[in-house]
Amino acid sequence: QVQLVESGGGLVQPGGSLRLSCTASGSRVSRYGMGWFRQAPGKEREKIAYVTNTGNIIYANSVKDRFTISRNNLKNILSLQMSTVESEDTAVYYCNAGLGSENYWGQGTQVTVSS
């Protein structure tokens, strides 16, 4: 069982930066792959950045070269550094941890990009 709590969302201007954090608790969190998903109004939830338990990282094309995912296995914290944000980045951002058939979600944090 893994519990995930996101923080760091808010209002940011276009072109600005924002850092999201996800604090994980539970048993042997380092075994899990972890990532960030987002869901905009009227759209399906999409995976935007993911780091496996061996450190491999993938990004969605929509955020590649703008967002950076990082993972601290000592503190069980997953981060997402968002840069050069656009209005299309407005969404609820969710932290995810997965291992085989296990799949856990945080409650989500709202990110709004607007001037």
ROSE-4610 file (N, C-alpha, C; in Angstrom, 1 decimal, always signed):
// ROSE-4610
residu = [Q/Q/Q/V/V/V/Q/Q/Q/L/L/L/V/V/V/E/E/E/S/S/S/G/G/G/G/G/G/G/G/G/L/L/L/V/V/V/Q/Q/Q/P/P/P/G/G/G/G/G/G/S/S/S/L/L/L/R/R/R/L/L/L/S/S/S/C/C/C/T/T/T/A/A/A/S/S/S/G/G/G/S/S/S/R/R/R/V/V/V/S/S/S/R/R/R/Y/Y/Y/G/G/G/M/M/M/G/G/G/W/W/W/F/F/F/R/R/R/Q/Q/Q/A/A/A/P/P/P/G/G/G/K/K/K/E/E/E/R/R/R/E/E/E/K/K/K/I/I/I/A/A/A/Y/Y/Y/V/V/V/T/T/T/N/N/N/T/T/T/G/G/G/N/N/N/I/I/I/I/I/I/Y/Y/Y/A/A/A/N/N/N/S/S/S/V/V/V/K/K/K/D/D/D/R/R/R/F/F/F/T/T/T/I/I/I/S/S/S/R/R/R/N/N/N/N/N/N/L/L/L/K/K/K/N/N/N/I/I/I/L/L/L/S/S/S/L/L/L/Q/Q/Q/M/M/M/S/S/S/T/T/T/V/V/V/E/E/E/S/S/S/E/E/E/D/D/D/T/T/T/A/A/A/V/V/V/Y/Y/Y/Y/Y/Y/C/C/C/N/N/N/A/A/A/G/G/G/L/L/L/G/G/G/S/S/S/E/E/E/N/N/N/Y/Y/Y/W/W/W/G/G/G/Q/Q/Q/G/G/G/T/T/T/Q/Q/Q/V/V/V/T/T/T/V/V/V/S/S/S/S/S/S]
num = [1/1/1/2/2/2/3/3/3/4/4/4/5/5/5/6/6/6/7/7/7/8/8/8/9/9/9/10/10/10/11/11/11/12/12/12/13/13/13/14/14/14/15/15/15/16/16/16/17/17/17/18/18/18/19/19/19/20/20/20/21/21/21/22/22/22/23/23/23/24/24/24/25/25/25/26/26/26/27/27/27/28/28/28/29/29/29/30/30/30/31/31/31/32/32/32/33/33/33/34/34/34/35/35/35/36/36/36/37/37/37/38/38/38/39/39/39/40/40/40/41/41/41/42/42/42/43/43/43/44/44/44/45/45/45/46/46/46/47/47/47/48/48/48/49/49/49/50/50/50/51/51/51/52/52/52/53/53/53/54/54/54/55/55/55/56/56/56/57/57/57/58/58/58/59/59/59/60/60/60/61/61/61/62/62/62/63/63/63/64/64/64/65/65/65/66/66/66/67/67/67/68/68/68/69/69/69/70/70/70/71/71/71/72/72/72/73/73/73/74/74/74/75/75/75/76/76/76/77/77/77/78/78/78/79/79/79/80/80/80/81/81/81/82/82/82/83/83/83/84/84/84/85/85/85/86/86/86/87/87/87/88/88/88/89/89/89/90/90/90/91/91/91/92/92/92/93/93/93/94/94/94/95/95/95/96/96/96/97/97/97/98/98/98/99/99/99/100/100/100/101/101/101/102/102/102/103/103/103/104/104/104/105/105/105/106/106/106/107/107/107/108/108/108/109/109/109/110/110/110/111/111/111/112/112/112/113/113/113/114/114/114/115/115/115]
x = [+0.9/+0.0/+0.9/+0.5/+1.3/+0.3/+0.6/-0.2/+0.6/-0.1/+0.6/-0.1/+0.7/+0.1/+0.9/+0.1/+0.7/+0.7/+1.6/+1.6/+2.3/+2.1/+2.8/+2.0/+0.8/+0.0/-0.4/-1.0/-1.4/-1.6/-1.6/-1.7/-0.4/-0.1/+1.2/+1.0/+1.8/+1.6/+2.2/+1.7/+2.4/+3.8/+4.7/+6.1/+6.8/+6.0/+6.6/+6.9/+7.3/+7.7/+6.9/+6.9/+6.2/+6.8/+6.8/+7.4/+6.3/+6.0/+5.1/+5.9/+5.4/+6.0/+4.9/+5.4/+4.5/+5.3/+4.7/+5.3/+4.7/+5.5/+4.9/+5.2/+4.3/+4.5/+4.0/+4.6/+4.2/+5.4/+5.2/+6.2/+7.0/+8.3/+9.3/+8.8/+8.7/+8.2/+9.2/+10.4/+11.4/+11.2/+10.4/+10.1/+9.2/+8.5/+7.4/+7.9/+7.4/+7.5/+6.6/+7.0/+6.3/+6.2/+5.1/+5.0/+3.9/+3.8/+2.9/+1.9/+0.6/-0.4/-1.2/-1.9/-2.8/-4.1/-5.1/-6.4/-6.9/-7.1/-7.7/-9.2/-10.0/-11.5/-11.9/-12.8/-13.3/-12.3/-11.2/-10.2/-9.9/-9.3/-8.9/-7.6/-7.4/-6.1/-5.0/-3.9/-2.8/-1.5/-0.6/+0.7/+1.6/+2.3/+3.2/+4.7/+4.9/+6.3/+6.3/+7.3/+7.3/+8.8/+9.1/+10.4/+10.2/+10.9/+10.8/+11.6/+11.5/+12.2/+13.7/+14.1/+15.5/+16.0/+15.2/+15.6/+15.4/+14.8/+14.5/+13.4/+13.5/+12.5/+12.0/+10.7/+10.0/+9.1/+9.0/+8.1/+7.2/+6.0/+5.1/+5.7/+5.4/+5.9/+5.4/+4.3/+3.7/+4.5/+5.3/+6.0/+7.5/+8.0/+9.4/+10.1/+11.3/+12.1/+11.6/+10.5/+9.9/+9.8/+9.4/+9.2/+10.3/+10.7/+11.7/+11.2/+11.2/+10.8/+12.0/+11.9/+13.0/+12.4/+13.3/+12.8/+13.9/+13.5/+14.4/+14.0/+14.7/+14.3/+14.6/+15.5/+15.8/+14.6/+14.0/+13.0/+11.6/+11.6/+10.3/+9.5/+10.2/+9.6/+9.8/+8.7/+8.7/+8.4/+9.2/+9.0/+8.8/+8.2/+8.0/+8.3/+9.4/+9.7/+9.1/+8.2/+7.5/+8.1/+8.5/+9.1/+8.4/+8.5/+7.9/+6.5/+5.7/+4.3/+3.4/+2.5/+1.5/+0.1/-0.8/-2.2/-2.7/-2.2/-2.6/-2.1/-1.2/-0.8/-1.8/-2.8/-3.8/-4.5/-4.5/-5.1/-4.9/-5.6/-5.3/-4.2/-3.1/-2.0/-2.0/-1.8/-1.9/-0.5/-0.2/+1.0/+0.5/+1.3/+1.0/+2.1/+1.8/+2.8/+2.3/+3.1/+2.6/+3.6/+3.1/+3.9/+3.1/+3.2/+2.4/+0.9/+0.1/-1.3/-1.7/-0.7/-0.9/-0.8/-1.7/-1.8/-2.4/-1.6/-2.0/-2.0/-3.0/-3.1/-3.1/-2.6/-2.8/-4.1/-4.4/-5.7/-5.7/-4.6/-4.4/-4.2/-3.5/-3.3/-3.6/-4.3/-4.7/-3.6/-3.3/-2.3/-3.1/-3.1/-3.8/-2.8/-2.7/-1.8/-2.6/-2.4/-3.2/-2.5/-2.8/-2.2/-3.2]
y = [-1.2/+0.0/+1.2/+2.2/+3.4/+4.6/+5.6/+6.8/+8.0/+8.8/+9.8/+11.2/+12.2/+13.5/+14.5/+15.2/+16.2/+17.6/+18.4/+19.8/+20.7/+22.0/+22.9/+23.5/+23.1/+23.6/+25.1/+25.7/+27.1/+27.8/+29.1/+30.0/+30.4/+30.3/+30.7/+31.4/+32.4/+33.1/+32.4/+32.5/+31.9/+32.3/+31.2/+31.4/+31.3/+31.1/+31.0/+29.6/+29.4/+28.1/+27.7/+26.4/+25.9/+24.6/+24.3/+23.0/+22.2/+21.0/+20.1/+19.1/+18.7/+17.6/+16.6/+15.4/+14.3/+13.5/+13.5/+12.8/+11.4/+10.4/+9.0/+8.4/+7.6/+6.9/+5.4/+4.5/+3.1/+2.2/+1.0/+0.0/-0.1/+0.1/-0.1/+0.7/+2.0/+2.8/+2.8/+2.6/+2.6/+1.5/+0.5/-0.6/-0.2/+0.9/+1.3/+2.3/+2.1/+3.2/+4.3/+5.6/+6.7/+7.8/+8.4/+9.4/+10.5/+11.4/+12.5/+12.4/+12.5/+12.5/+13.8/+14.2/+15.4/+15.2/+15.9/+15.8/+17.3/+17.7/+19.0/+18.8/+19.9/+19.8/+19.2/+18.2/+17.6/+16.7/+16.4/+15.6/+14.4/+13.4/+12.2/+12.4/+11.7/+11.8/+11.3/+12.0/+11.6/+11.5/+10.6/+10.5/+11.5/+12.3/+13.3/+13.0/+12.4/+12.1/+10.9/+10.0/+8.8/+8.4/+7.9/+7.4/+6.0/+5.0/+3.6/+3.4/+2.3/+2.0/+1.8/+1.7/+1.7/+3.0/+4.0/+5.3/+5.8/+4.9/+5.3/+6.3/+7.3/+8.4/+8.6/+8.8/+9.1/+10.3/+11.1/+12.3/+12.2/+12.8/+13.0/+14.1/+14.1/+15.1/+16.5/+16.6/+17.9/+18.6/+17.9/+18.5/+18.4/+17.5/+17.3/+18.6/+18.7/+19.9/+21.1/+20.9/+22.0/+21.5/+20.3/+19.7/+18.7/+18.7/+17.7/+17.0/+15.6/+14.8/+14.3/+14.3/+13.8/+13.0/+12.1/+11.2/+11.1/+11.3/+11.1/+9.9/+8.8/+7.6/+7.6/+8.4/+8.5/+9.2/+10.2/+11.0/+10.6/+9.7/+9.3/+10.4/+11.3/+12.5/+12.4/+12.6/+12.7/+14.2/+14.8/+16.2/+16.4/+17.5/+17.8/+19.3/+19.7/+21.0/+21.4/+22.4/+22.9/+24.2/+24.3/+25.6/+26.0/+27.3/+27.8/+27.3/+27.4/+26.8/+27.6/+26.9/+27.4/+27.2/+27.9/+27.8/+26.3/+25.6/+24.2/+23.3/+23.8/+23.0/+23.1/+23.9/+24.0/+22.7/+22.1/+20.8/+20.5/+19.4/+18.8/+17.8/+17.9/+17.1/+16.0/+14.8/+13.6/+12.9/+12.5/+11.6/+10.2/+9.3/+7.9/+7.0/+5.9/+4.9/+3.5/+2.8/+1.5/+0.4/-0.8/-2.0/-3.2/-3.8/-4.9/-4.4/-5.2/-4.9/-3.8/-3.3/-2.3/-0.9/+0.0/+1.3/+2.3/+3.3/+4.3/+5.7/+6.5/+7.9/+8.8/+10.0/+11.1/+11.7/+12.8/+13.4/+14.5/+14.8/+15.8/+17.2/+18.0/+19.4/+20.2/+21.3/+22.2/+23.1/+23.1/+24.0/+24.9/+26.2/+27.1/+28.0/+28.0/+29.0/+30.1/+31.3/+32.4/+33.7/+34.7/+36.0/+36.9]
z = [+0.0/+0.0/+0.0/-0.9/-1.0/-0.9/-0.1/-0.1/-0.7/-1.5/-2.3/-2.0/-1.7/-1.4/-2.3/-3.2/-4.1/-3.4/-3.8/-3.4/-4.4/-4.3/-5.2/-6.3/-6.5/-7.6/-7.3/-8.3/-8.1/-9.5/-9.4/-10.6/-11.0/-12.3/-12.8/-14.2/-14.5/-15.7/-16.9/-18.1/-19.3/-19.3/-19.6/-19.6/-18.3/-17.3/-15.9/-15.6/-14.3/-13.8/-12.5/-12.3/-11.1/-10.8/-9.5/-9.1/-8.3/-8.7/-8.0/-7.3/-6.1/-5.3/-5.0/-4.8/-4.4/-3.3/-2.1/-1.0/-0.9/-0.9/-0.9/+0.5/+1.0/+2.2/+2.0/+2.7/+2.6/+2.6/+2.1/+2.2/+0.9/+1.1/+0.0/-1.3/-1.1/-2.2/-3.4/-3.2/-4.2/-5.3/-4.9/-5.9/-7.0/-6.8/-7.7/-8.8/-10.0/-10.9/-10.5/-10.8/-10.4/-11.5/-11.5/-12.6/-12.3/-13.3/-13.2/-14.4/-14.1/-15.1/-14.9/-15.9/-15.8/-16.5/-16.1/-16.7/-16.8/-18.0/-18.3/-18.4/-18.2/-18.3/-19.6/-19.6/-20.8/-21.5/-20.9/-21.6/-20.7/-21.3/-20.6/-19.8/-18.8/-18.0/-18.9/-19.0/-19.8/-19.0/-19.3/-18.7/-19.3/-18.5/-19.0/-18.7/-17.6/-17.2/-16.3/-16.5/-15.7/-15.5/-14.3/-13.9/-13.4/-14.0/-13.5/-12.2/-11.6/-10.4/-10.6/-11.9/-12.3/-12.8/-12.8/-13.1/-14.6/-15.4/-16.8/-16.8/-17.6/-17.7/-19.1/-19.1/-20.4/-20.2/-21.3/-21.3/-22.4/-22.2/-23.4/-24.2/-25.5/-26.4/-26.0/-25.4/-25.1/-24.0/-23.2/-22.1/-22.3/-23.2/-23.4/-23.6/-23.0/-23.0/-22.2/-21.6/-20.7/-19.3/-19.1/-17.8/-17.4/-16.1/-15.7/-14.5/-14.6/-13.4/-12.7/-11.4/-10.6/-9.4/-8.9/-7.8/-6.8/-5.5/-4.4/-3.6/-3.7/-3.1/-1.6/-1.1/+0.3/+1.0/+0.4/+1.1/+0.5/-0.5/-1.1/-1.6/-2.4/-3.0/-4.5/-5.2/-6.6/-7.0/-7.9/-8.2/-9.7/-10.1/-11.5/-11.6/-12.2/-12.4/-13.8/-13.7/-14.9/-15.3/-16.6/-17.1/-18.4/-18.7/-19.9/-20.1/-19.1/-19.1/-20.1/-20.6/-21.6/-21.0/-21.6/-21.2/-21.3/-22.3/-22.5/-21.3/-20.5/-19.3/-18.1/-18.3/-17.2/-17.1/-15.8/-15.6/-14.1/-13.7/-12.4/-12.6/-11.8/-11.9/-10.8/-11.2/-10.3/-10.3/-9.1/-8.9/-8.9/-9.5/-9.6/-9.2/-8.6/-8.3/-8.7/-9.5/-10.0/-9.9/-9.7/-9.7/-10.0/-11.1/-11.5/-11.5/-10.8/-10.8/-9.7/-9.0/-8.0/-8.7/-8.3/-9.0/-7.9/-7.6/-6.6/-7.1/-6.6/-7.1/-5.9/-6.1/-5.2/-5.4/-4.6/-4.7/-5.8/-6.3/-7.4/-6.9/-7.7/-7.4/-8.7/-8.5/-9.7/-10.1/-11.4/-12.0/-13.0/-12.9/-13.8/-14.4/-15.7/-16.4/-17.0/-16.5/-16.9/-16.6/-17.4/-17.1/-16.4]
